[in-house]
């Protein structure tokens, strides 16, 4: 070894691979002689070797052992490296847990519930309502009626509920969503509560949460959700009915309606004669009409009960169809029978309601007609009252005409038919009754409306 002085040496070794040189620092602790490698030459220059040797001499001067000091520093560096790796791993695990929690929120389960239930929705409108009330899609504030402050509070609480981990949803979070609409919009609130309960049931069934369902209403004072909501009192037990016309006024109403020459009035006339719901008639297409068999087949997707409904068409109903046939633009079976102003679109959801309002308008001093304040849906009640009071038709025939579910599951299983011909006799009698009022002259052809479009 060649000495540079004061413990620094350059060691030279020969092997089959050639000559190798390395710097070493030699020192003694008592009788123990220690050699420390400072790196290979020329990778480590003479100046660098001398600088390293100076650092080791300082350690010696302070009473330390350079080799032990190096080992301690290397151990500390290794410990720091391991700690950094573990910290990164824990951070990744925490991020994964946070991501898992974020993916296990009420909002995620509500999205899954809506996606899985889409095929079971009665129609697209029903599906959109469910999605909106669960926060899957935003509300259209332009269509909100009533207290906007309460609506905003409801929407804010719904967003907070969606952000909660599914197993952290409690009665307070559910009540916060319902409270702003609990009294003012009872039907909506009841539906929202039921949908929240269904989402939580789905998560429980999947093992994502456990325990009682916090959206279960229960009884006041019994620890259920009802205890956290305002009391509705006895009024909650009453059913809100649509305003209906006394059936004895229907002939006069039909006479007044027949004198009007617009599509909305023809829609309303068709609704009354067939005792159907507004949506069933408003979205009717020509492909649903079988003129030869005199039957209108309403698809299950548009029926409240989710079952196809056959309507026997009377002479009166066929006369209405003949009037609006003048508005047909093509022979496309998907064309709406009661077209709206925009091509390919049906009348608006308020068309029948607005037709009724126009019929109820009177000049100051004139007598307000009996149908003022009546709703199109209430006309079904007029039909039902007439059938019960003025005819001998069995109750189940009248209920079937309204597409109501009659009897229990066992009875329905044995009764496979829909009593079409028996219902035809009932609807013919109703159509005759509706036309029994004093009619004004000849009805003006609706084709004039076509020319104006």
Secondary structure, DSSP 8 states (H G I E B T S, - for coil): -EEEETTEEEEEEEETTEEEEEEEEEEEETTEEEEEEEEEETTS-HHHHHHHHHHHHHHHHTT--HHHHHHHHHHHHHHHHHHHHHHHHHHHHHHHHHHHHHTTBHHHHHHHHHHHHGGGSSSHHHHHHHHHHTTSS---GGG--S-HHHHHHHHHHHHHHHHSBGGG--HHHHHHHHHTTTTTSHHHHHHHHHHHHHHHHHHHHTTS--SS-TT----TTTTSGGGGS---GGGGGS--------GGGHHHHHHHHHT--SHHHHHHHHHHHHT--HHHHHT-BGGGEETTTTEEEE-GGGSTTSS-EEEE--HHHHHHHHHHGGG--S--TTSBSSB-SSTT-B--TTHHHHHHHHHH---TTS---TTTT--TTHHHHHHHHHHHHH----HHHHHHHTT---S-HHHHHH-----HHHHHHHHHHHHHHHTTS---S----THHHHHH-
